[in-house]
Amino acid sequence: MEKQIIWRGLLAGAVAGVLSFVFARVFLESVIGRAVDYEGGRSDAEAALAVHEAAHEHGAHEHGVELFTRGVQANIGMGFGVLAFSVAMGALFAVAFAVVYARSRTTQVRGLALIMAASAFVVVYLVPFLKYPANPPSVGEPDTIGQRTGLYLLMVVLSLAFAAGAVWLARAAEPRLGTWNAALCGLGAYVFAVGVAMLVLPGISETPGPLTDDAGGMVFPGFSADDLFEFRLYAVGTQLVIWLTIGLFGGALLDRLLNSERERIAA
């Protein structure tokens, strides 16, 4: 039974990957293209301001031959990345669902699947995103990629740990407080722990501002706030499509499987 659940999770993840790629290709890719153009224009402006030796060195780093064209990156690269991520999340969702369903008293498979998918979207993506939001290619210093990635992954791990602790607290408090009050207690503990973590962890703000010369004149504008907002909005939208599809389509597949199993056992 567990293998059948996981296979259905993989299928739901694959469908989610296709749908989220279409969404990202339509809405997100145009913003990425503008960000890449901005990065190239700013690099040229910075090179023009530097002395000849510095400009030559900068150009060697920023204008090397691209391994993949923008067309390959926007289609094959993005498609493979989104599909691989979605399938992996579908598998993890199926494993978590199998564990939770075996210990729960509910027979509402679709409702449980949708609740778990929504919870995963919030805990795994949305909460870490609020502290360390996604940035387009031209935002952020190359030398801090490792630091930014490490802090983001740390926030994901903390969010998962706090969520697990909140579930344990709610289950422990249920006999005394009741189901509803215990759930509120666990939710409040999670929100409090996440808030403390966000205050303690360092913030990152590396959005490029206007480039000026020695006289203070603007040589090149800062990165567009509208493009930054659209990129982050569509990034959230892409993740929402993934988890909503996994919750709805995966829930339908699991509901059919588990209802058939219950009917077989009853017969």
VEXVO-635797 format. One record per residue: x, z, y of N, C-alpha, C, O in turn; residue in three letters. Coordinates in pm, whole numbers, plus 50000, padded with zeros to 5 digits. Layout:
residues N
{{X Z Y} {X Z Y} {X Z Y} {X Z Y} "ALA"}
...
***
This chain:
residues 267
{{50082 50000 49879} {50000 50000 50000} {50086 50000 50127} {50055 49931 50223} "MET"}
{{50195 50079 50125} {50281 50087 50243} {50343 49950 50276} {50352 49912 50392} "GLU"}
{{50384 49878 50173} {50441 49745 50196} {50338 49651 50257} {50371 49570 50345} "LYS"}
{{50215 49660 50211} {50110 49573 50267} {50083 49608 50414} {50057 49519 50495} "GLN"}
{{50089 49735 50446} {50072 49776 50586} {50185 49722 50672} {50161 49672 50782} "ILE"}
{{50307 49732 50622} {50423 49684 50699} {50417 49533 50718} {50448 49483 50826} "ILE"}
{{50376 49460 50614} {50365 49315 50628} {50263 49277 50734} {50283 49181 50809} "TRP"}
{{50156 49350 50741} {50055 49323 50844} {50107 49361 50983} {50072 49297 51082} "ARG"}
{{50189 49464 50990} {50252 49497 51117} {50348 49388 51162} {50354 49356 51281} "GLY"}
{{50424 49332 51069} {50514 49222 51102} {50435 49100 51151} {50476 49034 51247} "LEU"}
{{50324 49070 51085} {50242 48956 51127} {50184 48979 51266} {50184 48889 51350} "LEU"}
{{50135 49102 51291} {50082 49132 51424} {50192 49123 51529} {50167 49075 51640} "ALA"}
{{50313 49167 51495} {50424 49156 51589} {50460 49012 51619} {50494 48978 51732} "GLY"}
{{50453 48926 51516} {50484 48784 51537} {50382 48719 51630} {50418 48643 51720} "ALA"}
{{50255 48747 51608} {50150 48694 51696} {50169 48747 51837} {50154 48673 51934} "VAL"}
{{50201 48876 51849} {50226 48934 51981} {50345 48867 52049} {50344 48847 52170} "ALA"}
{{50448 48833 51972} {50564 48766 52028} {50530 48629 52085} {50578 48592 52192} "GLY"}
{{50447 48554 52014} {50408 48422 52062} {50327 48433 52192} {50353 48362 52288} "VAL"}
{{50229 48523 52192} {50143 48537 52310} {50222 48590 52430} {50203 48543 52543} "LEU"}
{{50309 48687 52406} {50387 48742 52518} {50488 48641 52571} {50518 48641 52690} "SER"}
{{50542 48556 52483} {50633 48451 52530} {50559 48353 52621} {50612 48312 52724} "PHE"}
{{50439 48315 52582} {50359 48225 52668} {50336 48291 52804} {50349 48226 52907} "VAL"}
{{50301 48418 52803} {50278 48490 52929} {50406 48493 53013} {50404 48463 53133} "PHE"}
{{50517 48530 52950} {50643 48539 53023} {50690 48402 53072} {50743 48391 53182} "ALA"}
{{50669 48300 52991} {50712 48165 53030} {50633 48115 53151} {50688 48045 53236} "ARG"}
{{50506 48150 53158} {50421 48104 53268} {50447 48184 53396} {50461 48126 53503} "VAL"}
{{50455 48316 53384} {50460 48400 53503} {50601 48450 53535} {50639 48453 53652} "PHE"}
{{50678 48488 53435} {50805 48556 53460} {50920 48460 53485} {51008 48489 53565} "LEU"}
{{50920 48347 53418} {51034 48257 53425} {51057 48201 53566} {51172 48184 53607} "GLU"}
{{50951 48174 53639} {50969 48121 53775} {51040 48223 53864} {51122 48186 53948} "SER"}
{{51009 48351 53847} {51076 48456 53926} {51222 48466 53885} {51309 48483 53970} "VAL"}
{{51251 48455 53755} {51389 48459 53708} {51467 48341 53767} {51582 48356 53808} "ILE"}
{{51404 48224 53770} {51470 48108 53829} {51506 48130 53975} {51616 48094 54017} "GLY"}
{{51416 48189 54052} {51447 48217 54193} {51557 48321 54204} {51639 48314 54296} "ARG"}
{{51560 48417 54113} {51665 48519 54116} {51801 48458 54084} {51902 48495 54146} "ALA"}
{{51805 48366 53990} {51931 48299 53956} {51979 48214 54073} {52098 48211 54103} "VAL"}
{{51887 48145 54138} {51925 48066 54257} {51978 48156 54367} {52075 48121 54436} "ASP"}
{{51915 48271 54385} {51962 48366 54486} {52103 48414 54453} {52188 48424 54542} "TYR"}
{{52128 48443 54328} {52260 48492 54287} {52368 48388 54316} {52476 48421 54365} "GLU"}
{{52336 48261 54285} {52434 48156 54314} {52458 48137 54463} {52572 48121 54505} "GLY"}
{{52350 48139 54543} {52366 48124 54688} {52442 48240 54749} {52523 48220 54840} "GLY"}
{{52418 48361 54703} {52489 48477 54757} {52637 48473 54719} {52723 48508 54799} "ARG"}
{{52665 48429 54597} {52806 48417 54555} {52881 48318 54643} {52995 48342 54680} "SER"}
{{52816 48206 54676} {52880 48108 54764} {52902 48166 54903} {53006 48142 54964} "ASP"}
{{52805 48243 54953} {52819 48303 55085} {52930 48408 55087} {53006 48416 55184} "ALA"}
{{52940 48487 54981} {53047 48587 54974} {53183 48520 54965} {53280 48567 55025} "GLU"}
{{53192 48410 54891} {53318 48338 54880} {53359 48278 55014} {53478 48273 55047} "ALA"}
{{53261 48231 55091} {53291 48171 55221} {53344 48273 55320} {53418 48237 55411} "ALA"}
{{53308 48399 55304} {53353 48504 55395} {53492 48556 55359} {53561 48612 55445} "LEU"}
{{53533 48540 55236} {53660 48598 55191} {53777 48508 55228} {53759 48392 55265} "ALA"}
{{53896 48562 55219} {54017 48483 55238} {54032 48386 55124} {53962 48397 55023} "VAL"}
{{54120 48291 55136} {54129 48184 55037} {54158 48240 54897} {54094 48198 54800} "HIS"}
{{54252 48332 54885} {54286 48385 54753} {54169 48460 54691} {54139 48443 54572} "GLU"}
{{54103 48543 54771} {53990 48620 54720} {53875 48528 54683} {53806 48550 54583} "ALA"}
{{53854 48425 54764} {53745 48332 54737} {53772 48256 54607} {53680 48233 54528} "ALA"}
{{53899 48218 54586} {53933 48147 54464} {53911 48237 54342} {53859 48191 54240} "HIS"}
{{53952 48364 54352} {53934 48457 54240} {53786 48480 54213} {53744 48484 54097} "GLU"}
{{53708 48497 54320} {53564 48522 54304} {53495 48403 54237} {53410 48419 54150} "HIS"}
{{53535 48285 54280} {53472 48167 54223} {53503 48151 54075} {53421 48101 53998} "GLY"}
{{53626 48197 54036} {53661 48185 53896} {53574 48272 53808} {53549 48242 53691} "ALA"}
{{53525 48384 53868} {53443 48474 53789} {53297 48435 53793} {53227 48448 53692} "HIS"}
{{53248 48388 53908} {53104 48370 53924} {53055 48231 53891} {52936 48212 53862} "GLU"}
{{53145 48132 53896} {53098 47995 53877} {53163 47929 53756} {53197 47811 53760} "HIS"}
{{53182 48007 53649} {53232 47949 53527} {53127 47859 53462} {53012 47855 53505} "GLY"}
{{53170 47788 53360} {53078 47698 53292} {52977 47780 53214} {53014 47872 53140} "VAL"}
{{52850 47749 53229} {52746 47821 53158} {52747 47783 53010} {52756 47665 52976} "GLU"}
{{52739 47884 52924} {52732 47857 52781} {52599 47792 52745} {52593 47707 52656} "LEU"}
{{52493 47832 52814} {52360 47777 52788} {52297 47736 52919} {52310 47805 53020} "PHE"}
{{52228 47624 52917} {52161 47577 53038} {52038 47663 53065} {51994 47739 52979} "THR"}
{{51983 47650 53185} {51864 47725 53220} {51746 47687 53130} {51663 47772 53096} "ARG"}
{{51741 47560 53091} {51633 47518 53002} {51640 47588 52867} {51537 47630 52814} "GLY"}
{{51759 47599 52812} {51777 47669 52685} {51746 47817 52700} {51680 47875 52614} "VAL"}
{{51792 47878 52808} {51767 48019 52831} {51617 48047 52848} {51565 48146 52795} "GLN"}
{{51549 47959 52922} {51407 47983 52952} {51317 47959 52834} {51206 48013 52829} "ALA"}
{{51360 47879 52738} {51272 47845 52625} {51321 47908 52495} {51257 47999 52442} "ASN"}
{{51433 47859 52444} {51481 47910 52316} {51528 48055 52329} {51493 48140 52248} "ILE"}
{{51608 48083 52433} {51661 48218 52449} {51552 48322 52469} {51548 48422 52398} "GLY"}
{{51465 48297 52566} {51357 48391 52592} {51262 48400 52473} {51219 48510 52435} "MET"}
{{51228 48286 52414} {51135 48286 52301} {51188 48366 52184} {51115 48445 52125} "GLY"}
{{51314 48344 52149} {51372 48418 52036} {51381 48567 52066} {51350 48649 51980} "PHE"}
{{51422 48602 52188} {51435 48742 52223} {51301 48815 52219} {51291 48924 52163} "GLY"}
{{51198 48755 52278} {51066 48818 52281} {51009 48827 52141} {50949 48928 52105} "VAL"}
{{51026 48722 52060} {50971 48723 51924} {51040 48828 51838} {50973 48901 51765} "LEU"}
{{51173 48836 51847} {51246 48935 51768} {51205 49077 51806} {51185 49162 51719} "ALA"}
{{51193 49103 51936} {51151 49236 51980} {51010 49269 51932} {50985 49379 51885} "PHE"}
{{50920 49173 51944} {50781 49198 51906} {50767 49223 51756} {50692 49312 51714} "SER"}
{{50839 49147 51675} {50833 49168 51530} {50889 49305 51494} {50834 49374 51409} "VAL"}
{{50999 49344 51559} {51056 49477 51533} {50958 49586 51572} {50943 49684 51499} "ALA"}
{{50892 49572 51687} {50794 49672 51729} {50673 49674 51635} {50617 49780 51609} "MET"}
{{50635 49556 51585} {50525 49551 51490} {50558 49626 51362} {50473 49695 51305} "GLY"}
{{50682 49613 51315} {50724 49684 51194} {50727 49835 51218} {50679 49912 51134} "ALA"}
{{50783 49877 51331} {50786 50020 51363} {50645 50076 51379} {50617 50188 51335} "LEU"}
{{50558 49998 51441} {50420 50041 51456} {50354 50060 51319} {50282 50158 51299} "PHE"}
{{50379 49968 51226} {50318 49977 51094} {50368 50101 51019} {50290 50170 50953} "ALA"}
{{50497 50129 51030} {50551 50248 50963} {50489 50374 51022} {50447 50464 50949} "VAL"}
{{50483 50381 51156} {50422 50498 51220} {50275 50510 51185} {50225 50621 51164} "ALA"}
{{50206 50398 51179} {50063 50401 51145} {50043 50454 51003} {49953 50535 50979} "PHE"}
{{50125 50408 50909} {50112 50453 50771} {50130 50604 50761} {50058 50671 50686} "ALA"}
{{50226 50659 50836} {50250 50803 50833} {50133 50879 50895} {50085 50977 50838} "VAL"}
{{50088 50833 51012} {49981 50904 51082} {49849 50893 51006} {49775 50991 50995} "VAL"}
{{49818 50776 50955} {49690 50755 50886} {49682 50841 50760} {49575 50893 50726} "TYR"}
{{49795 50856 50691} {49794 50936 50568} {49767 51083 50598} {49719 51156 50511} "ALA"}
{{49797 51128 50721} {49780 51268 50756} {49658 51294 50844} {49629 51409 50880} "ARG"}
{{49587 51189 50878} {49471 51206 50966} {49344 51210 50885} {49341 51174 50768} "SER"}
{{49236 51257 50950} {49106 51267 50883} {49011 51155 50926} {48896 51153 50883} "ARG"}
{{49059 51064 51008} {48971 50959 51060} {48964 50840 50965} {49058 50813 50890} "THR"}
{{48852 50772 50970} {48836 50645 50897} {48826 50527 50994} {48805 50413 50953} "THR"}
{{48840 50556 51124} {48832 50451 51226} {48970 50387 51243} {49048 50427 51329} "GLN"}
{{48998 50290 51159} {49131 50229 51156} {49162 50157 51286} {49270 50173 51342} "VAL"}
{{49068 50078 51335} {49092 50002 51458} {49115 50093 51577} {49205 50069 51658} "ARG"}
{{49035 50199 51587} {49053 50293 51697} {49187 50363 51691} {49253 50378 51794} "GLY"}
{{49228 50406 51572} {49357 50472 51557} {49471 50377 51591} {49567 50415 51657} "LEU"}
{{49460 50251 51545} {49565 50153 51573} {49577 50128 51723} {49688 50119 51776} "ALA"}
{{49465 50116 51792} {49468 50090 51935} {49524 50210 52012} {49601 50193 52107} "LEU"}
{{49487 50331 51970} {49540 50451 52035} {49691 50460 52015} {49764 50493 52108} "ILE"}
{{49737 50432 51895} {49881 50439 51867} {49958 50332 51944} {50067 50358 51994} "MET"}
{{49902 50212 51954} {49968 50105 52030} {49975 50140 52178} {50077 50118 52242} "ALA"}
{{49865 50194 52233} {49865 50236 52373} {49964 50348 52398} {50034 50349 52499} "ALA"}
{{49971 50442 52305} {50066 50553 52319} {50209 50502 52314} {50294 50547 52391} "SER"}
{{50236 50407 52224} {50371 50350 52214} {50408 50276 52342} {50521 50286 52390} "ALA"}
{{50313 50202 52399} {50338 50131 52524} {50378 50229 52635} {50471 50203 52711} "PHE"}
{{50306 50340 52644} {50334 50438 52750} {50466 50510 52724} {50549 50521 52814} "VAL"}
{{50484 50560 52602} {50599 50645 52572} {50728 50563 52563} {50831 50603 52618} "VAL"}
{{50723 50450 52493} {50845 50373 52467} {50884 50287 52586} {51003 50266 52611} "VAL"}
{{50786 50237 52661} {50819 50143 52769} {50784 50194 52908} {50871 50200 52995} "TYR"}
{{50658 50230 52931} {50613 50253 53067} {50681 50373 53132} {50724 50364 53248} "LEU"}
{{50692 50484 53061} {50755 50603 53120} {50903 50579 53152} {50944 50609 53264} "VAL"}
{{50985 50525 53060} {51122 50491 53098} {51129 50389 53211} {51220 50393 53294} "PRO"}
{{51034 50296 53213} {51030 50194 53319} {51009 50257 53456} {51065 50210 53555} "PHE"}
{{50929 50363 53464} {50904 50427 53592} {51032 50487 53651} {51047 50491 53773} "LEU"}
{{51122 50532 53566} {51249 50587 53614} {51352 50478 53636} {51422 50477 53737} "LYS"}
{{51361 50387 53542} {51459 50278 53550} {51387 50144 53531} {51390 50089 53421} "TYR"}
{{51323 50091 53636} {51246 49967 53623} {51336 49847 53595} {51454 49845 53630} "PRO"}
{{51276 49748 53531} {51349 49626 53498} {51386 49551 53625} {51313 49552 53724} "ALA"}
{{51502 49485 53621} {51552 49408 53736} {51581 49265 53694} {51622 49242 53580} "ASN"}
{{51562 49169 53783} {51600 49030 53754} {51751 49017 53751} {51822 49111 53787} "PRO"}
{{51803 48901 53709} {51948 48885 53689} {52033 48917 53811} {52145 48966 53795} "PRO"}
{{51986 48890 53933} {52071 48906 54051} {52072 49048 54105} {52144 49075 54202} "SER"}
{{51995 49139 54048} {51987 49275 54098} {52072 49365 54009} {52051 49372 53888} "VAL"}
{{52167 49434 54071} {52254 49524 53996} {52396 49471 53990} {52420 49351 53982} "GLY"}
{{52491 49564 53995} {52631 49528 53987} {52672 49506 53841} {52632 49583 53754} "GLU"}
{{52751 49402 53814} {52794 49378 53675} {52872 49495 53616} {52865 49520 53495} "PRO"}
{{52947 49568 53701} {53028 49678 53650} {52946 49798 53605} {52998 49886 53536} "ASP"}
{{52819 49804 53643} {52737 49920 53608} {52635 49890 53499} {52545 49970 53473} "THR"}
{{52649 49774 53434} {52553 49738 53329} {52553 49842 53218} {52447 49884 53172} "ILE"}
{{52670 49883 53175} {52680 49982 53069} {52615 50114 53106} {52544 50175 53026} "GLY"}
{{52641 50159 53230} {52581 50284 53275} {52430 50274 53283} {52359 50364 53238} "GLN"}
{{52380 50165 53340} {52236 50149 53354} {52167 50139 53218} {52060 50197 53197} "ARG"}
{{52229 50067 53124} {52172 50056 52990} {52170 50192 52920} {52072 50227 52855} "THR"}
{{52280 50267 52934} {52286 50398 52871} {52182 50494 52926} {52121 50568 52849} "GLY"}
{{52161 50493 53057} {52062 50582 53117} {51920 50542 53074} {51836 50628 53049} "LEU"}
{{51896 50413 53067} {51762 50368 53024} {51735 50410 52880} {51627 50461 52849} "TYR"}
{{51831 50388 52791} {51812 50427 52651} {51798 50579 52638} {51721 50627 52555} "LEU"}
{{51871 50653 52720} {51856 50799 52720} {51714 50838 52759} {51656 50930 52701} "LEU"}
{{51657 50770 52858} {51521 50800 52901} {51421 50765 52790} {51322 50835 52773} "MET"}
{{51447 50659 52715} {51359 50623 52604} {51364 50732 52496} {51260 50774 52445} "VAL"}
{{51484 50777 52462} {51500 50880 52360} {51433 51010 52404} {51364 51075 52325} "VAL"}
{{51452 51048 52531} {51390 51170 52581} {51237 51159 52579} {51169 51254 52542} "LEU"}
{{51185 51043 52618} {51040 51024 52618} {50984 51036 52476} {50879 51098 52456} "SER"}
{{51052 50977 52379} {51008 50989 52240} {51015 51133 52191} {50925 51180 52123} "LEU"}
{{51123 51202 52226} {51139 51341 52183} {51032 51430 52246} {50974 51515 52179} "ALA"}
{{51006 51409 52374} {50902 51489 52442} {50764 51459 52383} {50682 51549 52369} "PHE"}
{{50739 51333 52348} {50610 51298 52289} {50594 51365 52152} {50486 51417 52121} "ALA"}
{{50700 51364 52071} {50693 51431 51941} {50670 51581 51959} {50592 51642 51886} "ALA"}
{{50739 51641 52057} {50718 51783 52084} {50577 51812 52132} {50520 51915 52097} "GLY"}
{{50522 51721 52212} {50385 51741 52262} {50284 51734 52148} {50188 51812 52145} "ALA"}
{{50305 51642 52054} {50215 51632 51938} {50223 51760 51854} {50121 51813 51811} "VAL"}
{{50345 51807 51832} {50362 51932 51755} {50293 52049 51825} {50227 52130 51761} "TRP"}
{{50310 52057 51957} {50247 52166 52032} {50096 52158 52025} {50029 52261 52008} "LEU"}
{{50041 52038 52036} {49895 52022 52030} {49841 52061 51893} {49737 52126 51884} "ALA"}
{{49910 52022 51787} {49864 52057 51652} {49874 52207 51628} {49788 52266 51562} "ARG"}
{{49980 52269 51682} {49997 52413 51664} {49891 52491 51742} {49846 52597 51698} "ALA"}
{{49852 52439 51857} {49755 52511 51941} {49611 52480 51906} {49521 52546 51956} "ALA"}
{{49586 52379 51820} {49449 52338 51790} {49364 52448 51729} {49248 52462 51768} "GLU"}
{{49415 52529 51634} {49328 52634 51577} {49280 52736 51680} {49171 52790 51667} "PRO"}
{{49360 52762 51783} {49322 52862 51883} {49247 52803 52002} {49155 52866 52055} "ARG"}
{{49287 52683 52044} {49229 52625 52166} {49122 52520 52140} {49047 52486 52231} "LEU"}
{{49115 52470 52020} {49024 52359 51994} {49095 52226 52014} {49201 52220 52076} "GLY"}
{{49037 52120 51961} {49103 51989 51964} {49126 51939 52106} {49236 51896 52140} "THR"}
{{49021 51943 52190} {49032 51888 52324} {49131 51965 52410} {49217 51904 52473} "TRP"}
{{49121 52097 52414} {49212 52178 52495} {49356 52170 52444} {49451 52172 52522} "ASN"}
{{49371 52162 52313} {49506 52150 52257} {49569 52016 52296} {49688 52010 52326} "ALA"}
{{49487 51909 52295} {49538 51778 52337} {49580 51780 52484} {49684 51723 52519} "ALA"}
{{49501 51844 52568} {49537 51856 52710} {49664 51938 52728} {49747 51907 52813} "LEU"}
{{49679 52042 52647} {49800 52124 52653} {49923 52041 52617} {50025 52049 52686} "CYS"}
{{49914 51963 52510} {50027 51878 52472} {50058 51772 52576} {50175 51745 52605} "GLY"}
{{49953 51711 52632} {49973 51610 52735} {50039 51670 52859} {50130 51610 52918} "LEU"}
{{49993 51789 52899} {50053 51854 53016} {50199 51887 52992} {50282 51873 53083} "GLY"}
{{50233 51932 52870} {50372 51963 52839} {50458 51838 52844} {50572 51842 52891} "ALA"}
{{50404 51726 52795} {50479 51599 52799} {50504 51555 52942} {50616 51518 52977} "TYR"}
{{50401 51557 53025} {50415 51516 53164} {50516 51605 53237} {50599 51556 53314} "VAL"}
{{50510 51735 53212} {50603 51827 53277} {50748 51799 53235} {50837 51794 53319} "PHE"}
{{50770 51780 53104} {50906 51756 53055} {50960 51624 53108} {51077 51615 53145} "ALA"}
{{50875 51520 53111} {50919 51391 53163} {50952 51401 53312} {51051 51343 53358} "VAL"}
{{50871 51475 53387} {50897 51491 53529} {51030 51560 53555} {51103 51521 53646} "GLY"}
{{51061 51663 53475} {51189 51733 53491} {51305 51638 53459} {51406 51636 53530} "VAL"}
{{51290 51561 53351} {51396 51466 53314} {51420 51363 53423} {51535 51328 53452} "ALA"}
{{51313 51313 53484} {51328 51213 53590} {51396 51272 53712} {51470 51202 53782} "MET"}
{{51372 51401 53739} {51438 51465 53852} {51586 51489 53825} {51669 51479 53916} "LEU"}
{{51620 51520 53700} {51758 51554 53666} {51845 51430 53652} {51958 51428 53699} "VAL"}
{{51793 51326 53588} {51872 51206 53565} {51898 51133 53697} {51811 51130 53784} "LEU"}
{{52016 51075 53711} {52049 51005 53838} {51966 50879 53855} {51931 50813 53758} "PRO"}
{{51935 50848 53980} {51865 50725 54011} {51961 50609 54031} {52080 50630 54056} "GLY"}
{{51911 50489 54019} {51991 50368 54037} {51920 50277 54135} {51805 50238 54113} "ILE"}
{{51987 50244 54244} {51931 50153 54343} {52040 50055 54385} {52125 50086 54468} "SER"}
{{52035 49935 54326} {52139 49836 54353} {52081 49702 54399} {52143 49597 54379} "GLU"}
{{51964 49705 54461} {51905 49582 54511} {51990 49526 54625} {52015 49598 54722} "THR"}
{{52036 49402 54616} {52124 49347 54720} {52055 49341 54857} {51945 49288 54870} "PRO"}
{{52124 49396 54957} {52075 49387 55094} {52133 49264 55163} {52203 49185 55099} "GLY"}
{{52105 49247 55292} {52158 49131 55364} {52310 49131 55367} {52373 49237 55378} "PRO"}
{{52369 49013 55357} {52514 48996 55365} {52550 48962 55509} {52499 48865 55565} "LEU"}
{{52638 49042 55570} {52675 49025 55711} {52823 48997 55725} {52902 49030 55636} "THR"}
{{52860 48935 55838} {53002 48910 55868} {53058 49025 55949} {52991 49126 55971} "ASP"}
{{53183 49011 55994} {53248 49118 56070} {53177 49147 56201} {53182 49260 56250} "ASP"}
{{53113 49048 56259} {53043 49067 56385} {52904 49127 56366} {52835 49155 56465} "ALA"}
{{52863 49148 56244} {52731 49204 56217} {52622 49102 56202} {52506 49139 56182} "GLY"}
{{52655 48973 56211} {52554 48870 56193} {52520 48850 56047} {52607 48860 55960} "GLY"}
{{52394 48821 56019} {52351 48803 55882} {52391 48665 55832} {52351 48563 55888} "MET"}
{{52470 48663 55725} {52515 48539 55664} {52421 48494 55554} {52398 48374 55534} "VAL"}
{{52366 48591 55482} {52277 48560 55371} {52176 48673 55359} {52214 48790 55368} "PHE"}
{{52048 48641 55339} {51945 48748 55335} {51955 48833 55210} {52017 48793 55111} "PRO"}
{{51893 48950 55215} {51884 49034 55097} {51786 48977 54996} {51713 48882 55025} "GLY"}
{{51785 49036 54878} {51696 48987 54774} {51551 49012 54813} {51517 49117 54867} "PHE"}
{{51467 48915 54786} {51327 48922 54826} {51254 49038 54758} {51255 49050 54635} "SER"}
{{51190 49122 54840} {51111 49232 54785} {50991 49180 54707} {50951 49242 54608} "ALA"}
{{50934 49068 54750} {50821 49009 54678} {50862 48964 54538} {50790 48986 54441} "ASP"}
{{50980 48899 54527} {51027 48856 54396} {51057 48975 54306} {51029 48971 54186} "ASP"}
{{51114 49082 54362} {51142 49200 54283} {51014 49264 54231} {51007 49305 54115} "LEU"}
{{50912 49271 54317} {50783 49327 54276} {50719 49241 54167} {50669 49293 54068} "PHE"}
{{50719 49109 54187} {50657 49020 54089} {50729 49028 53955} {50665 49028 53850} "GLU"}
{{50862 49034 53957} {50937 49042 53832} {50898 49167 53755} {50872 49161 53634} "PHE"}
{{50895 49280 53824} {50862 49406 53755} {50717 49407 53708} {50687 49460 53601} "ARG"}
{{50627 49350 53787} {50487 49344 53748} {50469 49260 53623} {50399 49300 53530} "LEU"}
{{50533 49143 53620} {50518 49055 53505} {50594 49109 53384} {50556 49082 53270} "TYR"}
{{50701 49184 53406} {50770 49248 53294} {50679 49349 53226} {50673 49356 53103} "ALA"}
{{50607 49429 53307} {50510 49522 53251} {50398 49446 53180} {50353 49485 53073} "VAL"}
{{50353 49335 53241} {50249 49254 53180} {50289 49199 53045} {50208 49194 52953} "GLY"}
{{50415 49156 53032} {50464 49104 52904} {50459 49212 52796} {50416 49186 52684} "THR"}
{{50504 49332 52831} {50499 49442 52734} {50354 49479 52701} {50323 49513 52586} "GLN"}
{{50267 49474 52800} {50127 49506 52776} {50064 49407 52679} {49986 49447 52592} "LEU"}
{{50097 49280 52692} {50047 49179 52599} {50096 49209 52457} {50020 49198 52361} "VAL"}
{{50223 49247 52445} {50279 49277 52313} {50201 49391 52246} {50154 49377 52133} "ILE"}
{{50190 49504 52316} {50130 49621 52253} {49978 49608 52238} {49921 49662 52144} "TRP"}
{{49914 49538 52330} {49771 49517 52316} {49740 49428 52196} {49644 49452 52123} "LEU"}
{{49822 49326 52176} {49802 49238 52061} {49828 49312 51931} {49753 49298 51835} "THR"}
{{49935 49391 51928} {49965 49469 51807} {49851 49566 51777} {49810 49581 51662} "ILE"}
{{49798 49632 51882} {49691 49727 51861} {49562 49661 51814} {49496 49712 51723} "GLY"}
{{49525 49549 51876} {49398 49484 51842} {49407 49401 51715} {49328 49419 51622} "LEU"}
{{49503 49310 51711} {49515 49222 51594} {49565 49299 51472} {49514 49282 51361} "PHE"}
{{49666 49385 51494} {49715 49466 51383} {49608 49561 51333} {49595 49583 51213} "GLY"}
{{49530 49618 51426} {49422 49707 51385} {49319 49634 51300} {49268 49690 51203} "GLY"}
{{49286 49510 51337} {49189 49432 51259} {49242 49404 51119} {49168 49414 51021} "ALA"}
{{49371 49368 51109} {49429 49342 50978} {49431 49469 50892} {49398 49465 50773} "LEU"}
{{49470 49579 50952} {49477 49705 50877} {49338 49755 50839} {49319 49809 50730} "LEU"}
{{49242 49736 50928} {49107 49779 50897} {49053 49703 50776} {48990 49763 50688} "ASP"}
{{49077 49575 50771} {49031 49495 50656} {49100 49540 50528} {49037 49551 50423} "ARG"}
{{49231 49565 50537} {49306 49608 50420} {49258 49744 50369} {49229 49758 50250} "LEU"}
{{49249 49841 50457} {49216 49977 50415} {49070 49992 50374} {49039 50069 50284} "LEU"}
{{48981 49919 50439} {48841 49922 50396} {48825 49861 50258} {48747 49911 50177} "ASN"}
{{48897 49753 50230} {48893 49693 50097} {48946 49789 49991} {48895 49795 49880} "SER"}
{{49051 49864 50029} {49108 49961 49936} {49011 50074 49908} {48999 50118 49794} "GLU"}
{{48941 50121 50011} {48843 50227 49992} {48726 50179 49904} {48678 50253 49819} "ARG"}
{{48682 50055 49926} {48575 50001 49844} {48618 49986 49697} {48540 50009 49604} "GLU"}
{{48744 49947 49679} {48794 49932 49542} {48798 50067 49471} {48760 50078 49354} "ARG"}
{{48847 50171 49544} {48855 50303 49484} {48716 50357 49454} {48692 50416 49348} "ILE"}
{{48622 50334 49548} {48485 50382 49526} {48421 50313 49406} {48347 50374 49330} "ALA"}
{{48450 50184 49391} {48392 50110 49278} {48453 50157 49146} {48416 50107 49039} "ALA"}
***
